Amino acid sequence: MRFRALPQKPGQSSVQFMTQRKPLGSGTFSVGTAISGAMILLALVAIPGRAPAEPTPAAVSAFNSYISTVEARLGQQHRSQNTFIAAATSGQQNDARLRRGELIVEQITPSAGADLGGAMLHHWRGTAFAAGAKAADFERLMKDFNAYPHHFSPQVLQARILSQQGDHLQTVMRVRQRHVITVVMDTTYDITFARLDAQHGYSISRSTQISEIDSPGTRSERALSAKLEHGFLWRLNTYWSYEEHDGGLYMQIESVTLTRSIPSGLGWAVGPYVESVPRESLEFTLRSAGNALRR
């Protein structure tokens, strides 16, 4: 399938989440539930060592196996211009959505594989269109790590390249997530850029180290030990695919993350927050990239 979209009109911006909506009275997430969830989450993170120090070997093995499947599918997808951008799961009106300037965001985590025993796997995919942008513009944007704090503010605080050999890079970023609480992490990535041709490119980013930072920006700043970390993020792999077509650039991002699991019996309260973090982060990244290309 190939998306086709028209340039976004000024002032238009929306996002379409392809998730099932429940009618009122059938388990709708209420304000009261949100307040309770926030209080429980705050109580959980306030206790050092409450979360598992690190994912179990079984969880890591399951995550790696899932990643192998994802990367095999992307490898096949990137061999052809016709399949370079994955079709959304409910794609009958995708063209119209993109013409309206929407981001199409899908949760594609397999329902049977989300809980890995002490850990949770999250897999999201987002697609957008930037009128007038070219593949070369996007590649320059993604390789300019010094400018990440500008383009991806306020989530990215610092970014720099540790080493580079051609299109293979080692990078480090300090990122900040603000939800019920604010979390700052130092994240190191192994990143590879590649292209099918001048109009089609992709990148693969795999986290190699993630450290939660206590008291960032102060004299007391320190990386928390594994025993004191809260397990907000154990693994993060990001996959970009981009195609120059229809007078602009189609951008598609997939993120696969591994986080701590939800304590037994608290899914009703904490679950929506846990699910929202990777989704909102992906949406923010995709929207920020599009805005940077339009400047």
N, C-alpha and C positions, 0 to 999 in steps of 0.2 A: 504494500500500500504506500502511496505517496501523498503526503499532506499538500494542500494548496491553500495559500492564504494571501490576503491583501494587506497593505500597510496598515498599521494601527492608527486610529484617529487620535488626535491629541486629547488627553484627559480621560481616555477610556482605559480601564485596567480592572480586570477581575480574574477570579480563579475558580475553576470548576473541579471539584473533588469527586472522583468516581467511586463513591461509597454509598451503601444502601442507607436510606433514611427511614427511621422507624416512625410510625404515626404516634401522635400524642396518646399517652396512656399505655404504651407498649414498651416501657423501658427507656423512655427519653431521659437523657442526662440533664438533671435539673440544677438550678442555682444552689439549692441546698446540698446536693451531691457534690457540686464543685467546691463549695466551702469546706465540706467534710474532707474531701480528697486533699485539698491544699493543707489542711491542718495535719492530716495523717502523714503526708509526704514530708512536711517540715519536721515532724516528730521523728521520722525514720532517719533523715539525714543529720539530725542533731546528735545522734549517738554514734561516735567513732567505732569502726569495726563492725557495725551492724550488718553491712553488706559483705558478701563473700569477697575475700582478698583479691581473687582473680578467677577467671572462668575455669571450670573444671576441664581436664583433658578431653573428656567426652564432648563437652560443649565446643571446644576449640576444633576438635576433629569434625564435628557436624557442620560448623561454620565453614571450615576449609573445604569440605565436600560440597557444600552449597555454592561456594565461590567458584569452584572448578566447573560446576554446571553452568553458572551464569557466564563465566568467561568463555566457555566453549560455545555457548549460544551467541555471544557477542562476536566471537571470532568468525563464526559462520555468517553472521549478519553483515559484517564489515567487508566481506569479499565481493559484494555486488552493490552497484548503485541503486538497484531496485529495492533492496531490503535494508539499506543503510540506516534508515530511521525506523524504529519499530512502530507498528501500528498500535494504537490504544485499544484496550480490550472492548470498549463499546464505541466503535469508530464511525457510526453512520453520520454524525453531525460534527465531526472534528474540524472539517474545513470551515464551517460557519463559526465555530468557537474561536478558532485561531484568527479568523478575519475580524472578530470583535476584540482581538487583543488579549484573549484569555490565556492563562496558563492551564494546561491540562495535567493534573496531578493524579496519579494512580497508586494505590497500595497493591503491590503484587507479592507480598509475603505469602507463602503457602500456609493455609490454615493449619495444616498438620505439622508444620515444621517451625512454627514461631517459638514454641517453648522448648528449650534445649536442656532442661534440667539445671536450674540455677542461673540460667541465662536466657535472654530473649533475642531473636533475630528479627530485624526490621528491614524490609526491602521496598523502596519507593522509586517511582519513575515520574519525571516531569518533562513536558515538551512545551516549547514556545517558539515564536517567530519574530525575528528582528528585521524590519523592512530596511533595505538599502545596505545591510551589512554583508561582508564577504568572509569566506573561510579564513583567509589570511588575517583579517582583522581579529577574528576570534582567537586564532592561535597566538597572535601577538599579545592579546589581552591575558590569556591564561598563562603565558610564559613570563609575564612582567610581575614577578612576585613582590618586588619592592613597592608596587602600586596597589597590592591587595588591601592594605589598611584603608586606602581611599575608596576603591571600588566596592569593597565588601564590608564597609563599616556599618554598624558597630560590632559585627560578629568577629571580624578578623582584626586583632590588635597589632600584631607584628607578623612579618613573613620575610623569609630570605632563603636563598639557595645555599646549601651546604657543599654540594659538588655537582658537576655536570659533565657528561660525555655525550655530545650531540643532543639527541632528543631524549636522553635518559638523565633524570635529575633526582637528587636527594634534597628535600626541602624541610624546613621547620616552620611552624606557624603557632602563634599564641591566639587562641580563640576564646570567645566569651559567649555563653548562652544565658539568656535571661528568661526565666519562666516564673515559677513560684519562688525560686531562689536564683541567685546568680552563680554560675560555675565558670571558672577559668581553667583552661587546659593548654599544655604545650604538646603539640602533635607533630610527629615526624613522618614523612611520607616518601615512598619510592614511586616516582611518576615516570611514565613513558608516553611520549606523543608519537603519533603515526598518522599516515594518510593513505587513502586509496588512490586519490588523484588530487588535482589542484582545488577541486570543489568539495571533496569529502575527506574529513579527518576525524580522529578520535584520540582519546587519552585514557590511560589506566592509572589510577592512583590507589596505592595500598598503604595503609598505616603500618608503621614499623615500631612505633613507640607512642604511648599516650600517657601523660602524667597530669594528675589533678594538682592545681597550684593553690596553696593556702596563703592568704594575705597578699595577693598580687600587688605589685607596685609599692610595697612598703619595705622597711628594713627587715621585717620578719618574714618576708617572702620565702617560701620553700616548696619543693615538690613533695607531696604527701607520699608516704610509704604505701606499699600495697595493702598493708593491714588497716590503714586509716582512710584509704580512698573509699568513695561511695559507690563505685561501679556504674557511674553515669554513662561511660563510654569505654568499652574495651577494644573494639575493632571498628574501623571505618574504611570501606572501600568505595571509591567514587569512579564512575565511568561516564565520560562525555562522548557523544556522537554529534557531529554537526555536518550539515549539508547546505551548500549554496545553491539556491534554486528559487524560481518565481520572484526574482528581484529582491531577494533578501536571504536570510540565513535561518534554517531550522536548527534549533538546539535541543538536544535531549540529554538529560542527566539521569543516571541511576545511582542510588546510594544503598549500600548494604551495611548495616551496623549490627554490632553485638553489644548488648547492655545487660545489666543485672536483671534478674527476673523480678516479678511482682510477688511480694510475700503472700503466702497462702491466705485466702479469705479477704484480701484487700483489692482484688482486681476491679471491683465495682467503683472504688473510690480513686485509686492511684492509676488504674489502667489508662484512662483518657489522657493524663499528663504524659505518661511514658510513651504512648503512641504519638502524641502531638509533637514531641521534640524532633525526631528525624523528619517528619513531614514538613514542619515549619522551617527547619533549617534548609531542606532541599528547595522549598518554594522561595525562600529568601535568596539563596545562591543563584537560582535560575533568573529571578526577577532582577537581581543586581547585575548579572552579566548582560542581560538585555538592555538595561538602562545605560551601562557603560558603553555598549556598542552604539547606542543612539546619540551619544554626546558629540 
